[in-house]
Amino acid sequence: MFKRFYLPILLLMMILIVAGCNNTDENEIDNEGNNDSSDETKDDDTEESGGPSHHIDLLTVEETPFDESLFEVVDFESALAPNDYYYSFASSGALVMGNENHSVFFDYQTGDRLSLETDVEWLEGRAESSIVNSSSGTWPFLFDHYYYLQGYEDGTNKIVQVDLSTGEIEYLVDTDGASDMVKKDGILYFVNSDRLFAFDTNTKETIWETTGDVELSMGYAELHVTDHSLVYEDQYGLTAFDLNDGTKLFEEEGVFRDVAVAGSTFYALVDEADVFADSLYKVVEFDDQEGRKETIIEAPEVEQPYDIGEIKLDLVHDNLYITVENGILTYDMNSHEPLWSVSVGDLMDRSETGDDYNYWFSAGITDNHIYAFTEKSNVAREGDNFLTVIDSQTGEVKDQYAFGNGIGAGPIIDEANGNVIVYLRYFNVEEAQGFVLPIE
C-alpha cells in the first residue's frame, strides 16, 4: 500500500538544504572504500550506533547473468509509462496500473488487457477497454484479490470493487470524499473527512459509523486493523478505535510513519527528529486496547527522505523490517537486536556517495526472500535497473538481475499466484515488457 504525501514546498526547501550541505561538505568526503569487492560486507559497531551487524551496498554487488529460463518475459499490448501510473498491484494473474484518475487492468501472463464485466451502467463504457475511472485526488487499495477504487458519479464519491480473479466490477457504497480504508473478514473500514464507518461487503450494509473523533489527513496517512481495534496514523499522531463500534480507545501524539500488526499487538514507526533534521526512527510497541507499552528499537540516524510515503514497517515471522528511501534495516523481534541492512549507496548519509538521490528503491517482502527493485532516477542505461533477491533471514544477496534502459515498476508481488513482476517501459520505443519470476 502506498501512502500519500503532498508537500511540494517542503520538498523544495529540503532540496535547497541538501544542495547547500553537499557543497559545504564536498571537500570533506573521504572516498576510501568506495571500491569494495562485490561480495564484501561492512561490519558496524552495533553497541554504539545501534546499526545493523552487517551491511551491503547493492551498487557494489556483481550482476547475475540474466537467465531467461528463470523468467517469463511477456510483451504488453499497451506500453504504459510507470511515471504516469504510480500505483501498481498484482493478484490472481492480474496486474493493475493506476493513478488518481483511473486504473488500467492487464493479464500479466499474456500482456493483454484484462476482460472486465459489470452491470453498473456508469462503469460499462470504460470497462470495455479494461479501465475503471476514479475520482481525482483519491487512491486505490488491494486486499487479497479485491481491488478498490473511489469512483465519482452524480456528484458523489463511490467505492468500486474489482474482483481480479474474475474481472467482475461492483459498486458498493457512497463516501464523503476521499477515503483511507482497510479490510478484515469481509468488512471494509473507512475514514473520510471526519467520519469513520464499517461496511459489510457481503451484505452491502453499513454496520456502524461515528463522526468527530478522526479527521482524514491531507498529508500521508494510513488505516490499520488489529484483532480488536482500528489504528489510524499520520504525521500528527496515532488513534485507536474499537473494532465493534468505532469508540475511541486511546491516542498518542507523534510523527508516525507506519504500523505493523501482530494480532492484538502492533508496532509503530515513529520519527523523533526535529523538522528538517535527519530521521531518527524508533519502533514503539502498543497493546491494541490499552495503548503504548515501550520503545523496543532505536534505529541509527538516516538522511531525511524526499518522499516520506516510501517509509515502511513490516513484520514477517520474527523479523522486523524498516524500509527507508534507499534501503532496508532488519531487526530480530525477540532480541530487538539489529541483524543486517542493504542500501543503494550510503544508507546513513546519501550525500556521501556519487549516486546521491540518483536511484529509486522499493522492496517487496515475502516469507523467505526480499525482492528489491532499483531504478536509475535520471536517464537509465543498460543495467541501471535491477532486481535483487535477498535472503530475508541472513541478508545474503542471492541474485541481482539487470534490465534494459527504461522506466520500471516493481517489485509487484502477486501473493495469490506466487509471482514477482517487474514491468519495464523502454526508452525511445513504444514497447513494454513484464518480467515474471516465481517467488521462492
PyMOL commands that set and color helices and strands:
alter all, ss='L'
color gray80, all
select helices_A, chain A and resi 8-28+46-49+58-60+121-127+308-310+350-352
alter helices_A, ss='H'
color red, helices_A
select strands_A, chain A and resi 42-43+54-57+72-75+87-91+94-98+102-107+131-133+141-143+146-153+156-163+169-175+180-184+187-192+195-200+205-211+221-225+229-234+237-242+248-253+256-262+265-271+281-287+291-298+312-316+319-324+327-332+338-343+359-365+369-376+385-391+397-403+406-414+419-426+432-438
alter strands_A, ss='S'
color yellow, strands_A
deselect
rebuild
show_as cartoon
